[in-house]
Amino acid sequence: MMSDRDTLEERLRDAAERYEALARRMAEPEVLSDMALLRDVAREHSALEPVARAAERHFKLLDDLRQAREVAAESDGELAEMAAAEAAELQAERGEAREELRRLLVPKDPLDDRPAVVEIRAGTGGDEAALFAADLYRMYARFAAESGWDVELISTSEGTLGGLKEIVFVVRGSDAYGRLRYESGVHRVQRVPETESQGRVHTSAATVAVLPEAEEVDIEIDPADLKIDVFRSSGPGGQSVNTTDSAVRITHRPTGLVVSCQDEKSQHKNKARALKVLRSRLLDRLVAEQEAERARERRTQVGTGDRSMKIRTYNFPQNRVTDHRIHFTSHRLEAILAGDLDEVVEALRLAGTEERMAAAGG
């Protein structure tokens, strides 16, 4: 029977060999002459680089540990003590390295590299909920800018006092969906609204949905399943945006999903954007069904994709942000709302990786 050590080292050698083979392949004329193929090979090579470097460190540690143990066994006195101490340090370092390797070797979700379609909607709380939805949009937009990502607005529905009833946007960049995917759920804010004269703390909420951007090959939509309505765009309070029927509403009859887009002056562009969001929602439904099936088999912390789940509270009186799924708490509320999300995002991602490790029996 193959041991866990044998399995791990075999996987490491396979990954290292694949990494080197990809490096050689990128220099081949047939690959260099095909930009699409070169991009795919380079992407896989880049994804394997952390594993290859970790594997190199792992095998060096094994070699150093073997030599230290040999010296300790063959020597005596002070030299034997020094070698034994070095072996103990290397053994501890090796344990840490093995844990990191186990995380790196967990199969990556192929959707993680996709752009993320983010939908934010004001929930309970009236004007204050709309203001909070606008705060969340600014938070993600600043996080995207800090991450070197691009943000493309799809549609907006403004509220009063500068708030947002709803906003849909796409975040494009390396690992965008992979880093934002766990933001889906109900976000709750506890603070004193500007309109509150007696200083009472109110609780409001907004929902966030993060979907992987779907490609046409992922989801095939039958035009016969679509009901497409066009109407005149309008701004907050019914204010007319333009005088042509450029806004588009698409209803997907089999699922009842409805997508509207009115931000562009071109009906064609609004239809294309609405279809993009519809395709992503359909892909998200498919992924959610698969995750629900896995969740029935194993209780999960963060990966259920349940949009109705209260995931995070932003408490202004206590300057506290709490993610309820992983019991994460930070007293850097202003910094987080200003887009400094790295600590939260990485904690959630680590929890998700550990779930996949456990589910895989790792």
N, C-alpha and C positions, 0 to 999 in steps of 0.2 A: 504493500500500500504506500502511495506517495505521501510524504509528510508535507506539512504546511510550508516548511522551509524550502523543500525541493520545488514545490509548486511556485512559490514566490520567486525563487532564483531562476527558475525556468522562464517565467513570464518576463522577468527583468532582462534576461539574455535575448529573448525574442524581441522585446521592445528596442533594446540597444542595436540589435542587428537590423531591425526594420528602419531605425533612424539613420543608420549609416547607408543602407541601401537607397533610401529616399534622397539622401545627400548626393549620392552618385547619380541617381536618376535625374535630378534637376540639372545636371551638367550634360545630359544626353541631347544631341541635336534635335531629335524628334520631339522631345519635350520642350526645348527652348523655342521651337518654331510654332508651338501650339499654346497660345496664351491661356486658354481655358484649362488645359491639362496642367500647365506649369503652375497655375494658381491653385489647383486642387492638390498637387503634389507638395507645393510649398506650405499649404495650410496644414496638411497632415504632418509634415516635417516639423513645423513650428509647434504643433500640439504635442508631439512626442519629445520635444527638447527637454522639458522639466523632468520627464521620466528617465531619459538617457543620462542626464547629469546626476540625478539621484542614484541611478544604477551604478555609475562610475564611483560615486562616493561610497556606496554600499560595499562594492567589491574591494575597494581600497581598505575600508574598515575591517573587513574580514581578513585580509592579508596582514594588516598591522596587528590585529588581535592574535592571529596564529603565531606571528613572530614573537610577540610579547609573552605569550604563554610558553613558547619553547624556551625562551631565555629564562623565564621564571623556574621552569622545570629543570633546566640544565645548570643553573647557577646556584650560588648560595650567598649568604650574608646580605650586605647592603644592595648588591646588584639584583639579587632575587626579589628583595622587597620592593625595589623600584619597578622592576618588570611586572610584579604582581599588581602594584598600584596602577600602573599604566594599563594593564589588561582590564582592571575593574572599570577605569574611566572609559576605555574603548567599548566595553560591553554595554555600559549605560548609554553611550552615544549611539551605539548600534541599535539599541531598543527604540530610541527616539527616531532614528533614521528609518527603521522598519515600519513604524506607525505612519510616518509621512509617506512612505512608499505605498502602503496599503491604500491610503487616500488617493494618491496619484493614479493607482491602477484601477480604481473604480471606473467602470465604463461611463464616459461622459455622455450626457443627453445630447443627441445630435441637433436638438432644437436650440441649444444654448447660444450658438453663434448667430442665430437669426436676429434681425431687428426686432424690437419690442413695440407692439401697439399698446399704448396706455390709455385707458379710459377712466376719467375721474368724474364722479357725479355727487352733487350735494345731496345729503340725506336729511335726517331729522334735524330741525333747528332753524329753519327759515333763512333769513338773511345771514345769520351767523354761520350756518352750514355752507352757504355759497362763498362767504369770505374764506372759510377754512379750505374749501375746494381750491380756491385761487392760491392759498398759501401752499397747498400740496403741489400744485402745478409748478409754482416758482421753485420749490424745493427740488423737484425732479429735474427741472430745466437747468438749475445751477449745478446739480450733481452730474448731469450729462455734460455740461461745459467743462467741468473739472476733469471728467473722464476722457475728454477729447472726442465726444460723440456729437452727432448732429441731431437736431430736433426739427421734425416737419409737422406743422399743424395740419390736422385733417378737418376738424370742425369745432366750433365753439358756440356755446349758448350762454350769453352773459346775463347776470342777475343785476340787482341794484347795489349801490354802494361799492362798486368795483369787484363784486363777487362773480362767481361762475356757477351757473346751474349745471353745466356739463362741458367737458373739453376732451377731445380725442386727438392724440398726437402719436407720431412714430419716432422712436429713438433708434438711430443707426450708428453702429460702431462695434468694435471688437467685444464679443461676449455680452452684448446689450441685454438680450433676453435672459441669459444665464445669471446675470447679476441682479436683474430687476424682478425676476419671476415670483419671488416670495413677497412682493409688496401687495399682492392681491388680497383684498379683504376689506373689512370695515375699519376705518381709522376714526378714532374718537378724540375730540378736543374738549378740555375743561378750562375755561377762562372767563374773565369778565368782559362781555361785549362792550364795544365803544358806545353803544346806544343804551346801556344799562346805567341808569342814574343812581341806583342804590348800591352799586358795587357787588352785586350778587354773582356768584360763579354759575355759568350755564354750561350744559353739556350738549354738544352738537356732534354731528358725524358726517362723513363723506365716504363713499365707496370707491375703491381703486380696483381696476381689472387690468392685468398685464397679460397680453396674448402674444404668442410667437407670430410674426408676420408670415402669412401663408403664401406659397408660390402656387402658380396655376397647376403645377404637376401634383401638388398635395391634395387639393380639393377641386374636383370638377363640378361646376355648377351648370345645371340644365337651364337654359334661358326660359324654358316653359314653366319652370318652378318660380319664376320671379314676377312680382307685380311692381311695376315702376310708375311712380307718380311724380309729376313735376309741379312746382309751385313757386310763388314769388318769395324771394329771400326776405327775411325781416330781422331786425336787430332787437335789442332789449326794449321791452314795453311795446312791441309791435311796430317799432319804427322801421320804415322801408329802407332796405339796403340798396336795391336796384329795381328797375322797372320792368325787368324781363323775368320770365318763368325759368330761372336758371337753377333753382334749388331742386334736389332730387331726393326722393324717399323710395327705398327698395325694401320690399317685403318678401322674405323667403317663405313661400307657402308651406313646404313640408315641416319646417321647424317653428314658424311664426316669428322668426327673428326680423327686426326692423332696423334699418340703418338710414339715417338722413345726413345729407351734406349740403351746405349752402354757402360755404366761405368763398368759393371761387365764383367769378362772374360768368364762367363758361359752364353750361349744362354738361358738356362732355367731360370736363375735368371733375366736376362734382360726382358724376356717375362713376367715373373710374376710381375716385377715392372711396366712394361708398362701397363699391364692389370689393376693394382691397380690405376694408374693415369687415365686411360680411364674410369674405373668405377666411380671414383670421379668426373670426368668431366661430365659424364652423369647424376649423381645425382645433380650436381650443375646446369645443364641445367633445370632439373625438378624443383628445388627450385627457380631458377631465373624466370621461367614461372609463378610460383605461386606468387612470389613477384611482378612481373610486373602486374599481375591481381589486386593485392591489391593496387599497386601504382596508377592504373587507377582510383580506387575508392577514394584514398586519397593521396594527394601530400606528399612525404616523403623527409627527409633531407639526410639520410645516408643509408637506407636499400634497395636501388634499385638493387644493385649488377651490376650496369652499368660499364663494364670494360673500356669503352671509355671516361669516365668522368674524367676530371682533378680534382683530389681531394686535392693535397698538393703541395706546393712549398717550396723548400729549397734554400733560398737566402743567399749566402755566403757574399757578400759585406755588407749586413745589419745584418748578424748573426741572420737571422730570419727564422722560420719555420711557415707556415700558412696552416691550413686545411680549405679549402674553403667551405666545407659543413656546418660546425658549427661555422665559423668565429673565429676559435681558432688560437691564435698567441703566439709564444714563441720565446724569444731571447736566447735560449740555444741550438743553432744548433749543436755545436760540441758534447754536452752531448747526444742529441737525436740520432745523427748518431753513437754514441758510445754504443747505446743500451738502453739508459734511456728513454724508451717509455711510462712508466706508466701513466704520466699525460695526454698524447695524447690519449692513448688507453681507459682510464677510462672516459675521456670527451666524446669520441665517443660512448662508451657503454651507458653512461647516456642518451645521445641524442636518441639512439636507443630504450632504455627502455621507455623514455617519449613518443616516437612515438607509441609504442605498447600500452601504457596506453591510449593515445588519441584514437587510433583505436578501443580499447575495450570499449570506452566510460567511462574510469576511470578518 
